[in-house]
Amino acid sequence: MPEPQTHYFEVEMVFDNPGKEYLDVKMPVWTPGSYLVREYAKNVEGFTATANNQPIRFEKITKNTWRVYAAKAPQVKVTYKVYAFELTVRTSFLNAEHGYVNGASMFMYPDGLQNEASEIKVVPYKTWKVVSTALPAVANQPFTFRAANYDEVVDSPIEIGNHEVWQFEVNGVPHQVAMFGESNVNKEKFLADLKKVTSTAAQVIGEMPIDRYLFIIHNLPIGGGGLEHKFSTTLHVKKWSYGSPAGYNSIMGLVAHEYFHLWNVKRLRPAGLGPFNYDAETYTNLLWVSEGFTSYYGSIIVRRSGFLTNEQYLKAQADDITALENAPGVRVQSAAEASFDAWIKYYRPNENSNNAGTSYYSKGSVIGLLLNLEIMYRTKGQKSLDDVMRQMYQQYYKKLDRGFTEAEFKQAAESIAGVKLDAFFNDYVYGTKTPDYATYFNYAGLNFVNQNAGKQEAVLGAKFSLTSGRQIVTSVTRDGSAWKGGLNVNDEILALNGYRITDDVNQSLAGARPGQQINLLVNRDGQILNLEFPLVPTEIRSYKITPLEKPTKEQAKILANWLNGK
């Protein structure tokens, strides 16, 4: 990275004794944990190949494959540049401040030799002194690391620059935190709280599967999210969010989510998620377990770590269910379908996504919560979803060292619950039936009520953005007033009931009644249209979870074991 301000990394690959007439050198099209074909080869420039310091012939044979005619040379060298100016947890980035390497977007691999070990030497920009990665270091060779195979290369992001490196220990395992960017974090408190979250997460499965761990944290003006790896994670955090309780708890939730992936996904995984095919999509119906259950555990780990009271946690669950059930797509797409279609839908949302689909994160989290309550009810509080995850981990990761199938997951849940769960899976995993939430929460001595039950509101059912002083429709809700009245995305709202509109139309309709006729003057592709239609009665769900006044001993036990762990 000799000129970081240009955003170009320079990569040199050396193959010792490849023993082949030709090598097919490939750049992945996606990265594990982020289910979208991202075409990393688009950022590659200046590919060259040499043997004995002489150029050798190569040709590009697919969008991400360079065929190098090695003629069994004892050593082959390939060089190329990568343009890296997209700072996400899924891509690589380089500027005058720091460098970040996501393996799949940076390092090519020789087809057929993915299981070979390799060394990676990082040559930092001349004023940069710190390199952080979870890869094991090679002794007495600065910034040189060892990878057992290509999967490990992809699974070990690298942070390069002058960032701070902090240390803490959990259950005897050393953890590092590579902190890039200015923030308002309190170092001592943050490290203590990281230790709380990570040790609580470890209690779910009951063992630490690692001998080291690295948090790479990018403190940024905007954004949030993370990506899991086998011995590390990269987190994007709003740099000034450490100072508010809500912001801080959100960070702890992100930490808990990505850390729990150590067990769920990086070791206990669906059969479709490994070994990886970096050339094409890898399909599974089980992202509602891999990501959804991890979201469920991320939240409950924050509660069990003491960052949320019981009341705060239950309110958060009620809010999540409210958001889920108010989106029409939850009754269109099942959790299994959402998982399979992640490649074409989740990372490519459009104006109709809320109507046509659901999130395997959100739906899977709710399914995990309900399955936990079902198991606890069936076992009188003796067993829980934690036991399912422990059994699955021991069986498929520790004993069989392979991915699990949908049928095997269902069988494990049934073995812990002691009952068949056909209806649960058919209705909530493979179907779109609205769960009987009240019954499930009653198992734990909780009331679950829709505060708007029976209340019909008059809403337009559309969202807008203010663009250059114009009110532009950005989405229309399925079966709502605007949907039935013919309002379209990209329409510009000019007037409501004969009056010029300069702000959000929804504000101007506050206090309207169901059945009330409205008239919208709109500009659609330059044509002025008059739309007249009634506001259809709409129920906007608003859920609340509260404790029963006099729960039974069994209900109290279930609630305590669920919220506090056992």
N, C-alpha and C positions, 0 to 999 in steps of 0.2 A: 504493500500500500504506500508507494513512495510519494504519491500526490493525492492525499485523502480528499482534498477539496474538489477533485474531479469525480469522486465517487466510484473509482475503479479499483477493484482488487486484481492482483496479478497472481495467477495460479500456475505452478509447475508440478507436473506429475512425472515420477520416474518409476518405470516398471523394470524390476530386475528379473532376468531370465523368464520372460513370459512364455517362451517356447511355442510360439504360434506364428503361422504365416501372416495372420492379420489379427488385430485387436479391434473389437467394436467398443468404443468408449462412449458412454451414455450419460446424459444429464437427466435426473429425475423430472417428472412432470408434476409431482405433488409431494407433500411431506406428511408423514404419519401424524394423526391427531387433528388434521385440518383437511376435511374431505371435499377438496375442490382441485381440479386440474388447473394448475397455475402456469404451466409452460415456462419453467425456469430457463430453458434454453434460449428464450427470446433475449436474454441479457448477456449472452456469450458473444465475444468478439475476438478476432485475431488468433484463431486456432492454428497451431503449428505442430509438427511432429518431426523428430530427428532421431537418428541412431548413429553412434560413433561421431557425433557432432556434425553429421551431414543430414540435410533435409531428406525426408522420405515421403512417399506418396500417401495421401489420404483423400477421402471423399466423404461428403455427408450423404448418408443413405436414408435417413428418416429425419423427422423434425428435431429429434434429440439424440441422434446417433452419428458419430464420426467413425468411419472405418479406417484404421491405420494399418498400412501394409508393412508389418514388422519384419517379414522374411526371416523369422526365428533369430533376430538379432539378440545378443546377450543383454542389451539394455536399450529401452525405448523411452524417450522423453517427449511429453506432450505439454504445451503451454497454451494458455488462453487468458483472456481478461473477462471479468464479470462486472457489469454496471450494477451498482447497488445503492439505490436511493429511495427505498421504500421501507420505512421503519415500522414494521409489524413484527409480531412474534413468529411469523411464518416465512419471513423473507430476510435477506441480508441488507445491511445498511453501512454506508461509509460517508463521513464528512470530516471537517476539520477538527471536530470535537472527539469523535470516537469511531470505532468500528464494531459491527456486530455481524457474526456469521451464523446463519442457519445452514446446517450441512447440506440439506437437499438442494438448496438454491445456489450452492457454491461448488461442491465437489462432485466431479464426475466419477464413474466407476467402470471398470473393464467387465463387460458382459461375461458371465460364467465364472468370474473370479471374486464374486462378492464376499465369499467366506475367507478370503486371504487377509492376513493381518497387515497393518500398515503403520507408518509413522507420519505424523503431521508436524511440520515445523512452521511456526508463525514468526514472520519478520515484521515487527511493529514499525510504524512510522517513527522516525528518528527521535522525536521528543516524547514518545509514549513508553511507559515503563511497566505496565501491568497487563497481564493476560490471564483471564479467568475461564476455565472450562472444567467439566467433570471428568474429562479424559485423564487417565493416569500419566504422570510425567515420566519422561525418560531421564534417568539419573545423569547428572553432569552435562546436560545439553539444554541450554536455556530455551524456554518456550517450545520445547519439543515434547510431543505426546504420542502415546501408543493406543491404537485401536485394534481390537481383536478381529473385527470384520467391518464390512461397509455399513451394516445396520448401526453399529456403534458410532461410526463417523457421523451419520445422519442424526443420530440421537444425542449428540453432544454439542450444543451451541457454544460459541466462543465470544467473549466480550474482550475488547482490546482498547486500551487507552490509558488514562490516569485516574480511573475510578477508585473509590475506597473499597476495601475488602474487610468485612467484619466476620467474626467467628462466634459460634456457640456450639453446644453439644447436646445431643438428645439420646438418651439411653446408650451412652458410650460411643455414639456415632458423631464424628466431626461434621459440622455444617458450616458453609461459607455463604456470605451475602455480598455479591458484587453490586454496589450501589452507584449507578450512573445518574448524574443530573442533580441540580439543586432541589431541595425540598425543605419542608418544615418538620421533618421527622425528629423525634427524640430517640437517639440511638439506644440508650440503655433500656428504655421502656419497650421499644420496638423489638429488640433482641429477646427480652424476657417474654414478650407476648408471642413472638415466633416460636419460642420453646414451648409455651403453653399449647398452642395450636398443633404443632407437630407431634408433641407427645400424646395429646388427646387423640389425634388421628391414628397413631400407632396402636392405641388400645382397641380399636375396632377389630382388626385382624389378629393382633396379639404378638406380632413379631416385626422386627425391622429387617427388610430384605436388602439393605444397603450397607456399605462400609464408608460411604462419603455422600455428601449431597451439596448441591450448589443452587442458590437462588440468584438469578440475574435479574435485577430490578432496574427498569428504565423509568425514571421520574420525568414525566412529560407534561406539557401544558394541557393537553387533552388526551382522551382515550383511556381505555382500560381493557384488560383481558390477559390471557396467559396461554401457554402451550406446554404440555407435559413432556417430560423425557425420563429415561430410565433412572438417571442419577442426578437430574437437575430439572429446573423449570425456568422459563423466561416470563416475567410479569411486566405489564405496562400499567403504571399507576399515575394518577393525576398528582402532580408534584406538591400541591398545597392541600391535598385532601387528608393528610395525617392529623390536621388540627381540629377537625370536627368529629364528634362521636359517630355520626352516620357515615362520614367518609372513612374513618378509621376502621369501623366494623366492616365496611365494604371491602377494604383491603384485606382484613383478616379472613373474610369469606373467600376472596380470590386465592389467598395463600392455602386455605384449607382445601379448596376444590382441587387445585393443581397438585398439592402434596398427596392427597388421597389417590390420585392417579398412579402413585408408586405401586399400589396394590391393584386397583381396578383400572385396567387397560394395559399398563406397562408390564404387568405380570399375569394377572388373571384377565384373559381376553377372549372375545368371541373368535370362533374358528376363522372367520374371514379376515381378521386383523393380524395377519402374519402367518408364514413368512411374507414379506412385502414384495409386491410387484410395483416397482417405481415407474413403470412404463404406462400404467393404466389404472383405472378405478378398481378399488377393492371393495366388494359389496358385503353388507351385513344388515340384517333386520334388527340388530341388537344395540344400536347406539342409544336407545332409551335406557339400557342398562349401563353401558360404558360411560356415557356422558350424563344421562338423566339421573342415575343413581349417585353419580359423583356430585352432581349439584345438590341432591338431597343430603348427602353426607357432608358436603361443604357447609351447609347451613346448620345442621345439627351439631357438627363439631364446634362451630363458633358458639352455639348455645352451651354445649358441655364444657367448653373452655372458660365460661363465665363472662363472655362479652355481651351476651344478651340475657335478659331475664326471661322467665317462662312466658310472661305476658308479651314481651317484645317478640319472642320467637313465634308464638302463636299468631300474633298480628301479622307478622311477615308471611306466614303460611296462608293466612286468610287473604292477604293482598295478592299473593301469587296465584291462588285459585281464582280470585276475582278477575285478574287479568287474563288468565287462561280461558275461563268460561265466557267472558265477554267477547272473545274473538270467534267469529263464525267458523273459521277453519278447523277448530277443534272438533266440530261435528262433521267434517268432511274427510279429513285425513287421519288415519290411525297412527299410533306411536311406531308400529313396525314399518308402515309405509314411509313415515317421515324419516326413519333411519335409513332405509334403502335408497330413498331419493335425495339424501343429503347432497350428493354430487351435483344434482341439477336444480335443487330448490333452496336449501338452507342458506348457502353462500351466494345465491343469486336472487335475492328477493326483488319483487316488483310491486307495483301499486295494488295488485290483487292478492298478494301473498297472505294477508290477514284473513281473507275470505276463503282461500283455497287450501291452506295447510296449517300445520302446527309445528311447534318446536320440540324436537326429541329431548332437548334439555328441560324445558318447562314441563311437558307432559310426562317425561320419564321421571322427573323429580316427584311429581304428584303420585305417580304409580308406585314409586318406591315408598313414599310415606304411607299410602293406603295398604300396600302389601305388608309393610311392617306392622300396622295396626291389625290387619287380618291374622297374621301369624301370632301376635301377642294375645289376641282374643282367643284363638283356637288352643293355645298352650297355657292359658290362664297366667300370662305374664312371664312364663318360664323361658320362652324362646323369642327370637326377634329376627329381623332382617340381618342383623349383625351375624347371627349364627349361620345364615345362608351364605353370606359372603365368606365367612371363615371356612365353611365346608367346601365351597367351590374353590377357594384359594388352595387349600390343602390337596384337593383331588386333582384339579386340572393344571395348576402351576407346579406345585411341589412334587406330586406323585407321577402324573402322566406327562407333564411338560408339553401341553398342547392346548389349543383353544377349545372352547366349549360350544355346543350347539344350542339352539333354542329349546329343543326338547330336554336337553340335559339341565338347562337352567330351571325350567319348569319342574322337572323331577326333583331337583334339589330343594326348591321352595316347598314343594308338597311333602317331602320327607321331613322337613323341619316343622311345617305346620301340622302334619299328621292328617291332612285331608286333601282331597282332590281340589284343584283350583281351576278346573276347566272354565267355569263361568267367569271367573275373574279375568283370565287371560283372553278369552273370546270377546268379552265386553270391552275391556279397557286397553289391552295390548293390540289385539287384531281388529277390534271394532271401535266404534266412536260413541258408544253409549255414555251418557253423563253419569258419573258415579253417584251412588247414594251416600254422599258425604256425611250426612247427619248420622247415619248408622255407624259408619267407621269411627267418627270422632266420639260417638257415644261409648264405644268400647273403652276409651280412655277417660270417661267421665267428663266429657266436654260437650257443650252445646254448639251446634253449627247452624247458623241461621243466615238467610238472605234478608238483609235489612230492607230491601226494596221489594220483597215478595208482594205481589198483587198491585204494585204501584206502576202505573203506566205513565211514561214520560213522553213528551213531544220533542224529539230531537231530529235534526236533519240527517244524521248518519253520514257525514262527510268531513274530511279534514282539508285544511288549506295552508298555503304558504304565501307570505307577502313577498312578491318578486317585483322590484322596481315600481313599487306603489300599486301593484295589481294583485288582487286576490285570486290565486290559482288553486283549483281543486287538485289535491294530491292523492286522495283515496276516497272510495265510496264503499260503505258497509253493505254487505249482502242483505237483501230483503228489508233494508231501511227505507226511510222516506225518499232520500235522494236516489237510491237504487231504483225504486219503483217509479219515481218521477222522471227518470231519464237524464239526470245530471251525470256528466262524464268527467273522468280524470282529464286534466289540462284545460277544462273550461275556465274562463275568466268570469268572475261574478261582477256584474256592473251595477245591478240594483236589486233591492228586495222590497217587494210591495210598493213599487213606484219611487223608492228613495235610493239615492246613490249610496253605494257601500264602499267604505274606506278601511274597515277593519274586519276581523273574523266574523263571518256570517253567523256562526253559532252564538256569539255574544249578543247579536241583535235579536236572536230568537229566544233569549232567556225569558221564561214565563209563558211561552206559547202553550197551547192546549192540544191534546190529541184530536185529530180530525180537522184542525184549523187549516184552511186553504192558504197557500202562500204562492207568490208569483216571483220568479227569478228571471231577471234579464241577464243573459250570458253572451259572451263572445266565444264562439267555437270556430277556430281556424278562420277568423275574419268574418264569419257570418253571425249576425245578431239574431238570437233566438229568445222566445218567450216560453218559459216552462212554468206551468201551473199545476200544482198537485197538493194533496192533503198531507199533513204530518201524521204518519201512521203511529199508533200507540206502540211504544217500545219499552221493554223491561231492561234496565241497566242493573245488572246484578251487583250487589255489594255485600260481601260475606263477612261474618264476624264469628270468632271462636272464643267462647268463655267457659269457665269451669262450672260444672253443676254444683248446686248448693250442698247436696249431700250425696257424693259419689259412694259407691260400694267399695269395700276393701280391695276387691279385684280391680275395679276401675282405677283406683288410686295407685295400685301397684303398677298397672300398665303404664299410667302416665309418668310415674317416677322413673321407671326403668327406661322408658322411651327417651325422656328429656335428659336424663342424667347418665344413661349408659349403665351397664351392669356387667 
